[in-house]
């Protein structure tokens, strides 16, 4: 049977597409021709013979979903080409402006749903076309997808709010101020890194309690905003004949699926402060206000920032992060996720985890690490020397490769999946989209190399402390038994055997510390950390010239950190820092007093190279300038605190260099002069 007269074959050549893909492209092409009018068909015929021919073949070969959109809406692609919309990303303000114009005459929620779906699908076609043909970078693609979602959520919320006000009145605070819902995006959307077929993680909140005013009936604000949130989810999430806008996931809200859909700012803040878990801190790293009252949304995020980012180096998070890491590793095995490029070993999730570990631990002291975008965080980690340049380069390259792979997988059917395809045609399309022509094995080899590098770096992040040698393990057991019994005579005997010079005085100090009110008031993890720390520091003290004297100098520091046991975790996790602490306190009572007065200075012990190296004056000046740039120019108190910390940290380094003899006296003198001149 001959083809219909309105169809003209593309006559695809082997050098244009792998043979495995050419047949399906011809079918997509025929489908479009049959569903287009005469003028549209002529346009497509001309386009297929133009300089854009390879783009058309690539898009149709790699995305049947895109080809189907062109068949259902044959006018869309010509419009995008004529308007040159395939050549560039949209400006930030263009998304909302275009959608606002489309919604100007919207009569009801059903019409809104149709407008939103058409808007989403038309731009999805444009974004996928650009992505598959490498007319856009990976960064362009995720930025455009996030801007698309932002516009859809914001405009839908504004329309539905106005509609609900006519039914229920305008929500007001008790003080009479109008209230709006605040929509916080989490995950990929929060970071502005949405993928081609992703759900969006949202949290709904409102500023103040109160009730509606001016409607036929009055609701309390929570009831109003719950109803509004339900309508917003329906407008975005419901699958109709036109598809969906975005799948909405609300499970990251307080109490998860069992919690209220919408919660007040006060209740939200109280929840996180009283019940928030470390995984929720981890999730909030990517929180961003995308719709509703943006000013109030920023206020909310500012209120939550102390929960997410602790003012001090948060080594207490290491245990929770290690648990998360173990869970990730177990899940890979249990669910057999090898072919999942997001969740599998060496996948996208592991790169994100590496970056977010540093954010959670150091973000409170390094505001630059509070950025949302992963690649920016990786660059900052290299700049701050927390990760070597080679590691960051591996992670950056792998991230781009994996995200491009993810987009190609999802472009195939517009489905939310990160699973490598089993079907030969889909795998051939993925290989072609990734620039490997028809060489599937070459693509798989490149993918495996990236994933192996990521998995290797992931394995070294917050790795469990190295297994103790048997002798050290037995020694630690000895200390633990002594501490558990806490009989002064038994403590003295154990210390004598260990070589303490004044075992009786050392025993008195230890018993007094552990019998004191501060220790007795400790509970849970804080007490566990203290009892994990003491055997380690006692073992290190055995190498001191005067163990009992050094212990006497260390006791005030230990007492100073009992209410902030993250510093104990820092020393537990870093044997080198612990040994340097003993060495310095053994040599200098002044250093011991400074550390007890300012435990934050313990961070300076982590890097021996930095501790015992004299920077040039220009380096000191640059370091101080960078430190002050992170602080608001109007915050004089914070600036003064930063100056004090800068001076104390570098004076500590001077003292450390002097007492250990690592620097000649002339260099020490130069260092002190530089500090005075810079500050």
C-alpha positions in Angstrom: 0.0 0.0 0.0 1.5 3.3 -1.0 2.0 6.2 1.4 -0.6 9.0 1.5 0.1 11.8 -0.9 0.7 14.3 1.9 3.7 12.3 3.0 7.2 12.6 1.6 10.0 10.4 3.0 13.0 11.9 4.7 15.3 9.5 3.0 17.6 9.3 6.0 21.2 8.5 5.2 23.3 6.2 7.5 25.7 9.0 8.2 22.8 11.1 9.5 21.4 8.6 12.0 22.1 5.0 13.1 20.0 2.5 11.2 18.4 1.4 14.4 16.7 4.9 14.8 15.9 5.8 11.2 12.8 3.7 10.8 11.0 5.2 13.9 12.0 8.7 12.8 10.2 8.1 9.4 7.1 7.0 11.4 7.1 10.2 13.5 7.6 12.2 10.4 4.7 10.5 8.6 2.5 11.1 11.7 3.3 14.8 11.7 2.6 15.1 8.0 -0.8 13.4 8.3 -1.9 15.6 11.2 -0.7 18.9 9.7 -2.6 21.2 7.3 -1.3 21.9 3.8 0.6 25.0 4.8 2.2 23.4 7.8 3.2 20.3 5.7 5.0 22.6 3.2 6.8 24.3 6.1 8.0 21.0 7.5 9.1 19.7 4.1 11.2 22.8 3.6 12.6 22.7 7.2 13.6 19.1 6.7 15.8 20.1 3.7 17.3 23.2 5.4 20.4 23.6 7.4 18.3 22.5 10.4 17.7 19.0 9.0 20.1 17.3 11.4 18.5 19.0 14.4 15.1 17.6 13.3 16.5 14.1 12.8 18.3 14.2 16.2 15.2 15.5 18.1 12.8 13.0 16.6 15.3 10.1 17.0 16.0 10.8 20.6 12.6 11.9 21.8 9.4 10.2 20.6 7.7 12.4 23.2 8.9 15.6 21.4 7.8 14.1 18.0 4.3 13.4 19.4 4.0 17.0 20.7 4.9 18.2 17.2 2.2 16.0 15.7 -0.4 17.1 18.2 0.5 20.8 17.8 2.0 21.1 14.3 2.1 24.9 14.6 4.4 25.0 17.6 7.7 24.1 16.0 7.3 26.6 13.1 6.4 29.3 15.6 9.5 28.6 17.7 11.7 28.6 14.6 10.2 31.9 13.2 10.6 33.6 16.6 14.2 32.2 16.9 13.3 30.8 20.3 15.4 27.7 19.7 18.6 29.8 19.6 18.7 31.1 23.1 17.4 30.8 26.7 14.6 33.1 27.7 15.4 36.2 29.8 14.4 35.7 33.5 11.4 38.0 33.3 10.0 36.6 30.0 8.5 33.4 31.6 6.1 35.2 33.9 5.4 37.9 31.4 4.3 35.4 28.7 2.3 33.3 31.1 0.6 36.3 32.6 -0.5 37.4 29.2 -1.9 34.0 28.4 -3.9 34.0 31.7 -5.2 37.5 31.3 -8.6 36.3 29.9 -8.7 33.1 31.9 -12.3 32.4 33.0 -12.0 29.5 35.4 -9.7 26.8 36.9 -10.3 24.4 34.0 -9.2 27.0 31.5 -6.2 27.8 33.7 -5.3 24.1 33.7 -5.3 24.0 29.9 -3.2 27.2 29.6 -0.6 25.9 32.1 -0.3 22.5 30.3 0.1 24.1 26.9 2.6 26.5 28.2 4.6 23.7 29.9 4.5 21.4 26.8 5.4 24.1 24.3 8.4 25.2 26.4 9.3 21.6 27.2 9.5 21.0 23.4 11.8 24.0 23.0 14.0 23.1 25.9 14.4 19.4 24.8 15.1 20.4 21.2 17.9 22.8 22.4 19.3 20.2 24.9 19.4 17.2 22.5 21.0 19.3 19.7 23.5 20.9 22.2 22.2 24.4 21.4 22.1 24.7 25.2 24.5 23.8 27.9 23.4 21.5 30.7 23.4 24.7 32.9 21.0 26.4 30.4 18.7 23.4 30.4 18.3 23.1 34.2 18.0 26.9 34.5 15.2 27.1 31.9 13.3 24.1 33.4 13.5 25.7 36.8 12.3 29.1 35.5 9.5 27.3 33.7 8.4 25.7 37.0 8.7 28.9 39.0 6.5 30.8 36.5 3.8 28.0 36.5 3.6 27.8 40.3 3.7 31.5 40.8 1.1 32.4 38.2 -1.2 29.5 39.1 -1.0 30.5 42.8 -1.8 34.2 42.1 -4.8 33.2 40.0 -6.2 30.7 42.5 -5.7 33.1 45.4 -7.8 35.7 43.7 -10.5 33.2 42.9 -10.6 31.9 46.4 -10.8 35.4 47.9 -14.1 35.9 46.0 -15.4 32.8 47.8 -13.9 33.1 51.3 -12.6 36.7 51.7 -9.0 37.9 52.0 -6.9 36.3 54.8 -5.5 38.8 57.3 -3.3 38.6 60.4 -4.7 39.4 63.8 -3.2 42.8 63.4 -5.1 43.4 60.1 -2.3 42.8 57.5 -3.3 40.9 54.4 -1.6 37.4 54.1 -0.4 35.4 51.2 0.7 31.8 50.9 4.5 31.3 50.7 5.7 28.4 48.5 9.2 27.0 49.3 10.8 24.8 46.7 13.2 22.1 47.8 15.5 19.7 46.1 16.3 20.2 42.4 13.8 23.0 41.9 15.0 24.8 45.0 18.6 24.7 43.7 17.4 25.9 40.2 18.6 22.5 38.8 15.4 20.9 37.7 15.5 18.0 35.2 13.4 17.3 32.2 10.8 15.2 33.8 10.9 15.8 37.5 8.4 16.1 40.3 8.8 19.3 42.4 9.2 19.2 46.1 7.3 22.0 47.8 6.5 23.2 51.3 3.5 25.6 51.9 3.5 28.1 54.8 1.8 31.3 55.8 3.2 34.2 57.9 0.6 34.8 60.6 -2.6 33.3 62.2 -5.8 35.2 61.6 -9.0 34.9 59.5 -10.5 36.0 56.2 -12.2 39.3 55.8 -14.8 40.6 53.3 -16.1 37.3 52.0 -19.5 35.7 52.3 -18.1 33.6 55.2 -15.0 33.8 57.4 -12.3 31.1 57.5 -9.3 31.0 59.7 -6.1 31.5 57.8 -4.9 27.9 57.9 -8.2 26.6 56.5 -8.0 29.2 53.7 -4.5 28.3 52.8 -5.0 24.5 53.0 -7.9 24.9 50.5 -5.6 27.1 48.3 -2.8 24.6 48.5 -5.1 21.8 47.5 -6.3 23.8 44.4 -2.7 24.6 43.5 -1.6 21.0 43.6 -4.7 20.0 41.5 -3.9 22.7 38.9 -0.3 21.5 38.5 -0.4 17.7 39.2 -3.6 16.4 37.8 -3.1 14.5 34.5 -5.6 15.6 31.8 -5.9 15.0 28.1 -3.2 17.7 27.8 -0.9 15.9 30.3 0.3 17.5 33.6 2.3 20.6 34.4 4.5 19.2 37.2 4.1 16.4 39.6 4.0 17.8 43.1 5.6 16.1 46.1 4.7 17.5 49.6 6.4 14.8 51.7 9.3 17.1 52.9 6.9 19.2 54.9 6.9 18.9 58.8 5.6 15.5 59.9 5.6 14.4 56.2 2.3 13.0 54.8 0.7 12.9 58.2 1.3 16.6 58.8 -0.9 19.5 57.8 -0.6 20.6 54.2 0.0 24.2 55.2 1.7 25.5 58.4 2.3 28.9 60.0 5.8 30.4 60.1 5.9 30.1 63.9 4.8 26.5 63.9 7.3 25.7 61.1 10.2 27.3 63.0 9.2 25.6 66.3 9.1 22.2 64.5 12.6 22.5 63.1 14.1 23.9 66.3 12.4 21.2 68.6 12.0 18.2 66.3 14.0 18.8 63.2 16.4 16.0 62.2 19.7 16.2 60.4 18.2 14.9 57.2 15.8 17.8 57.3 18.7 20.2 57.7 20.2 18.5 54.7 17.0 19.0 52.7 16.7 22.6 53.6 20.1 23.4 52.1 18.3 23.8 48.8 15.2 25.7 50.0 14.2 28.7 47.9 11.0 30.8 47.9 9.5 30.5 44.4 5.9 31.8 44.7 3.6 33.9 46.8 4.8 36.6 49.2 8.6 36.6 48.3 9.5 39.1 51.0 7.9 37.0 53.7 9.4 33.9 52.1 12.9 35.3 52.4 12.1 36.2 56.1 11.1 32.6 56.7 14.3 31.2 55.2 16.3 33.7 57.2 14.6 32.5 60.4 15.4 28.9 59.5 19.0 29.5 58.5 20.4 29.0 62.1 18.8 25.5 62.1 20.4 24.6 58.8 23.8 26.3 59.2 25.3 26.3 62.7 27.4 29.3 63.7 30.3 27.0 64.6 32.0 24.2 62.6 29.3 21.5 62.9 31.2 18.3 63.2 28.3 16.9 65.2 26.6 16.3 61.9 29.2 13.8 60.8 27.5 10.9 62.6 24.2 11.6 60.9 25.9 12.2 57.5 27.7 8.9 57.9 24.4 7.2 58.6 22.9 8.8 55.5 25.9 7.6 53.5 25.6 4.0 54.8 21.9 4.1 53.9 22.7 5.2 50.4 25.2 2.4 50.0 22.8 -0.2 51.4 20.0 1.0 49.2 22.2 0.5 46.1 22.7 -3.1 47.0 19.2 -3.8 48.2 17.4 -2.3 45.3 19.9 -3.3 42.7 20.4 0.2 41.5 23.5 -0.3 39.3 21.7 0.9 36.2 20.3 4.0 37.9 22.5 7.0 37.1 21.0 9.1 40.0 20.7 6.6 42.9 23.3 4.0 41.8 26.9 3.8 42.8 28.8 6.8 41.4 25.6 8.5 40.5 24.2 12.1 40.8 23.1 11.6 44.4 26.7 10.8 45.5 28.1 14.0 43.9 25.3 16.0 45.7 26.1 14.3 48.9 29.8 15.2 48.8 29.0 18.9 48.3 26.2 19.0 50.9 28.4 17.4 53.6 30.7 20.3 53.4 27.8 22.7 53.4 26.2 21.2 56.5 29.5 21.1 58.4 31.1 24.4 57.3 28.3 26.5 55.9 27.7 28.4 59.1 31.2 29.8 59.1 31.6 30.0 55.3 28.6 31.8 53.8 29.9 31.1 50.3 29.0 27.5 51.0 25.3 28.4 51.5 24.8 28.8 47.7 22.1 26.6 46.1 23.8 25.4 42.9 26.0 22.3 43.2 28.6 23.3 40.7 29.1 26.7 42.4 29.6 24.8 45.7 32.2 22.5 44.2 34.1 25.5 42.8 34.0 27.1 46.3 35.3 23.9 47.9 38.3 24.1 45.5 38.8 27.8 46.2 38.8 27.1 49.9 41.1 24.1 49.5 38.7 21.7 51.1 38.8 19.6 48.0 41.8 19.2 45.6 41.4 20.7 42.1 41.6 17.2 40.5 38.8 15.9 42.6 36.6 18.9 41.8 37.4 18.5 38.1 36.3 14.8 38.3 33.1 15.7 40.0 32.3 18.6 37.7 32.8 16.6 34.6 30.9 13.6 35.9 28.0 15.8 37.0 27.6 17.3 33.6 27.9 13.9 31.9 25.4 12.3 34.2 22.9 15.2 34.0 23.1 15.2 30.2 22.5 11.4 30.4 19.6 11.9 32.7 18.0 14.5 30.4 18.4 12.2 27.4 16.8 9.3 29.3 13.8 11.4 30.3 13.4 13.1 26.9 12.7 9.7 25.4 9.2 9.4 26.8 8.9 12.5 29.2 9.0 10.1 32.1 10.5 10.5 35.5 13.3 7.9 35.4 17.0 7.8 35.7 17.2 4.1 34.7 19.5 3.2 31.8 17.2 1.7 29.1 17.0 -2.0 28.4 15.4 -1.7 25.0 17.9 -1.6 22.1 16.2 1.4 20.4 16.1 3.5 23.5 19.7 2.7 24.3 20.7 3.5 20.7 18.9 6.9 21.1 20.6 7.6 24.4 24.0 6.8 22.9 23.4 9.0 19.9 22.1 11.9 22.1 25.3 11.7 24.2 27.4 12.2 21.1 28.7 8.6 20.6 27.0 8.0 17.3 26.0 4.3 17.2 28.8 3.1 19.5 26.9 1.9 22.5 30.0 0.3 24.1 32.0 3.6 23.9 29.1 5.4 25.7 28.9 2.8 28.4 32.7 2.9 28.9 32.6 6.6 29.3 29.7 6.4 31.7 31.4 3.7 33.8 34.6 5.8 34.0 32.8 8.8 35.4 30.8 6.7 37.9 33.9 4.9 39.1 35.6 8.2 39.8 32.6 9.6 41.7 32.2 6.3 43.7 35.9 6.6 44.7 35.6 10.2 45.9 32.3 9.3 47.6 33.9 6.5 49.5 36.5 8.9 51.0 34.0 11.5 52.2 33.4 11.3 56.0 34.8 7.8 55.9 34.6 5.9 59.2 37.7 6.4 61.3 40.4 3.8 60.4 40.2 0.6 62.4 42.3 0.8 65.5 45.3 -1.5 65.7 44.7 -4.3 68.2 47.1 -2.8 70.8 45.4 0.6 70.7 42.0 -1.1 70.8 43.0 -2.9 74.0 44.4 0.3 75.4 41.1 2.1 74.8 39.2 -0.7 76.5 41.5 -0.1 79.5 40.6 3.6 79.6 36.9 2.9 79.1 36.8 0.4 82.0 38.6 2.9 84.2 36.1 5.7 83.3 33.1 3.5 83.8 34.1 2.5 87.3 35.5 5.9 88.2 37.1 4.7 91.5 39.8 7.1 92.3 42.3 4.5 93.5 41.6 2.4 90.3 42.0 5.5 88.2 45.3 6.3 89.9 46.6 2.8 89.3 45.7 2.8 85.6 47.3 6.2 85.1 50.5 5.0 86.9 50.7 1.9 84.6 50.2 4.2 81.6 53.2 6.3 82.7 51.6 9.5 84.0 54.1 11.5 86.0 51.7 12.6 88.8 49.1 9.9 88.7 47.4 10.9 91.9 46.8 14.5 90.8 45.7 13.3 87.3 43.2 10.9 89.0 41.9 13.7 91.1 41.4 15.9 88.0 39.6 13.2 86.1 37.3 12.2 88.9 36.4 15.9 89.6 35.6 16.5 85.9 33.4 13.4 85.6 31.7 14.0 88.9 31.0 17.6 88.2 27.6 19.1 87.7 28.3 19.9 84.0 29.0 16.3 83.1 26.2 14.9 85.3 23.7 17.1 83.4 24.8 15.8 80.0 22.5 13.5 78.2 22.3 11.2 75.2 24.8 11.9 72.3 26.7 14.6 74.2 27.6 12.3 77.0 28.5 9.5 74.5 30.8 11.9 72.7 32.7 12.8 75.9 33.2 9.2 76.8 34.4 8.4 73.2 36.8 11.3 73.4 38.4 10.8 76.8 40.1 7.4 76.1 41.6 8.9 72.9 43.0 12.0 74.6 44.3 10.0 77.6 46.2 7.7 75.2 47.6 10.7 73.4 48.6 12.2 76.8 50.9 9.3 77.4 53.3 10.7 74.8 53.4 14.1 76.5 56.5 15.2 78.5 54.3 15.9 81.5 50.9 14.1 81.1 49.4 15.2 84.4 50.4 18.9 83.8 49.0 18.8 80.3 45.8 17.2 81.5 45.5 20.0 84.0 45.8 22.5 81.1 43.3 20.6 79.0 40.5 20.3 81.6 39.3 23.9 81.2 39.0 23.3 77.4 37.1 20.1 77.9 34.7 21.9 80.3 34.3 24.7 77.9 33.0 22.4 75.1 30.7 20.3 77.2 27.7 22.2 75.9 29.0 22.2 72.4 30.2 18.7 71.9 30.7 19.2 68.2 34.2 20.2 69.1 34.7 16.8 70.7 33.6 15.2 67.5 36.2 17.3 65.6 38.9 15.9 67.8 37.6 12.3 67.7 37.5 12.4 63.9 40.9 14.1 63.5 43.7 12.2 65.3 46.3 14.6 63.9 44.5 17.6 65.4 44.2 15.8 68.7 47.9 15.0 68.8 48.7 18.6 67.9 46.4 19.8 70.7 48.3 17.7 73.3 51.7 18.8 71.9 50.8 22.5 72.1 49.2 22.4 75.5 52.1 20.4 76.8 54.5 23.1 75.6 52.5 26.2 76.4 49.9 27.0 79.1 49.1 30.2 77.2 48.0 28.3 74.2 45.8 26.0 76.4 44.2 29.1 78.0 43.5 30.6 74.6 41.8 27.5 73.3 39.7 27.2 76.4 38.6 30.8 76.0 37.9 30.4 72.3 37.2 26.8 71.4 36.5 27.9 67.8 40.2 28.1 67.4 40.4 24.3 67.5 39.6 24.4 63.8 43.1 25.9 63.2 44.6 22.6 64.4 43.1 20.6 61.5 45.8 21.5 58.9 49.4 21.1 60.1 50.7 22.8 56.9 48.6 26.0 57.6 49.3 25.9 61.3 53.1 26.0 61.0 53.4 28.2 57.8 54.0 31.9 57.8 51.9 33.6 55.1 53.1 36.6 53.3 51.6 40.0 54.2 49.7 40.1 50.9 48.2 36.7 51.7 47.1 37.9 55.1 45.5 41.0 53.6 43.7 39.0 51.0 42.4 36.5 53.6 41.1 39.2 55.9 39.4 41.0 52.9 37.7 37.8 51.9 36.5 37.2 55.4 35.0 40.7 55.7 33.4 40.5 52.3 31.2 37.7 53.6 29.7 40.1 56.2 27.1 42.7 55.6 28.7 46.2 55.5 26.2 47.5 58.0 26.9 44.7 60.6 29.6 46.4 62.6 29.4 43.8 65.5 30.0 40.9 63.1 32.9 42.7 61.5 34.6 43.3 64.8 34.0 39.7 65.8 35.6 38.6 62.5 38.6 40.8 63.2 39.1 39.4 66.7 38.9 35.9 65.4 41.3 36.6 62.6 43.8 38.1 65.0 43.5 35.3 67.6 43.8 32.6 65.0 47.0 34.0 63.5 48.5 34.7 67.0 47.8 31.1 67.9 49.7 30.0 64.8 52.6 32.2 65.8 52.7 30.7 69.2 52.4 27.2 67.8 55.3 27.8 65.5 57.4 29.3 68.3 56.9 26.6 70.9 57.4 23.7 68.5 60.5 25.4 67.0 59.1 25.0 63.5 60.0 28.6 62.6 63.1 30.7 63.3 62.7 33.6 65.7 63.0 36.1 62.8 60.1 34.6 60.9 58.0 34.6 64.0 58.7 38.3 64.5 57.8 39.0 60.9 54.5 37.1 61.3 53.5 39.2 64.4 54.4 42.4 62.5 52.2 41.4 59.5 49.3 40.6 61.8 49.5 44.0 63.5 49.8 45.9 60.2 46.9 44.0 58.5 44.5 44.3 61.4 
